Amino acid sequence: MAIHLHEKYAKQIQTKFTTESLIAGVLNNTYSWSGVKTIKVSTPVTVPMNDYTRTGTSRYGTPTEMEDIVQELTLTQDKSFSLTIDKGNNQDQSGIKEAGRMLSLQIAERAVPTMDAYCFKQLAMKAGNVVANSTALSKNTVCDRISEGTLKLDDAEVPQDGRTLFVSNATYKLLKHSDEFLGVDELGREALSKGQVGKYDNMKVVKVPAGRWPENVNFMIVYKNSATAPVKLNDTKLHQDPPGISGNLLEGRQYYDCFVFGAKCEGVYVEVNTASGGGTVLTAPTIAAATGAITAAEGATVKFTTDGSDPRYSMTAQIGTAAGTGKGTVVKAYQYKDGAYPSPVAEVTLTA
């Protein structure tokens, strides 16, 4: 891109409309990646309740050693930028590219939106509930559809507090005309600076620009402790007259990721528009109870487990379509492929 040198140039630069990160601070931030790239999260597995027996030596039931499921979380996003502001060019432009301000501009227009877009896409792809709906939203149905999501969270006993409703601009346009939607007045100006535009069903509503929003998603409900978006490194540097450059060198690096916790995945609900021209949500694969053979969609990859864990999050998940390991084994499997949202989990107890 050319450097345009002007005889006269206004001091003010026309910049893009930018907002702060819409995901930062909304998710769980209790885990630390300090000194490591990967952490493992263990979830203890409880056992069903028994009927107490008043005779015998095992009155509480047969003791079962408590097992656990391990989820491995590895940081993958390591982004950076590097810009120069030549001293001669800047002087010929009346010094409009003040280094500190240009660094802030790069962060606001590039770094933050890139991170947000990745995090929202990960939430959509890793959600515990990815629901396909081929009926277009309308102002008369939008609240009802959102309520289907809150009902799903309620039935899974996800806490009421700490839920956020993220919506696309198109969905918000419908939502704000609904009589059930509460206006922005009660939130005040401070809330608006973080993209909050109201409340619905005790959830704060956050409108997300198209550039940060996952394709074909109508809305998503996210419980704070169901996911995390750690930023291990958020580093910027401003060098004045470094070797080889007469002027300023601006550099920055962000090291981050976004994860949904398998044990709390029911707290993330995503509705995908699958109408003509919309997106695709894969159906669950079929598992043959007699053989453990798994049938997947064309071009899809299958992950399965035989230890009772959810294959979407478990580090014991295997890739393949042959899961036969003996009668009584519980096989869980799901499928995914590029260009589509992943399927729900299928579960079968093998009979042979």
Buried (B, 14 or more C-beta within 10 A) or exposed (E): EEEEEEEEBEEEEEEEEBBEBBBBEBBBEEEEBEEEEEBEBEBEBEEEEEEEEEEEEEEEEEEEEEEEBBBEBEBEBEBEBEBBBBBEBBEBBEEBBBBEEBBBBBBBBBBBBBBBBBBBBBBBBBBBBBBBBEEEBEBEBBBEBBBEBBEBBEEBEBBEEBBBBBBBEBBBBBBBEBEEBBEBEEBEEEBBEBBBBBBBBEBBBBBBBEEBBBBBBBBBBBBBBBBBBBBBEBEBEBBEEEEEBEBBBBBBBBBBBBBBBBBBBBBBBBBBBBEEEBBBBBEBBEBBBEEBBBEBBEEBBBBBBBBBBBBBBBBBBBEEBEBBEEEEBBBBBBBBBEEBBBBBBBBBEBEE
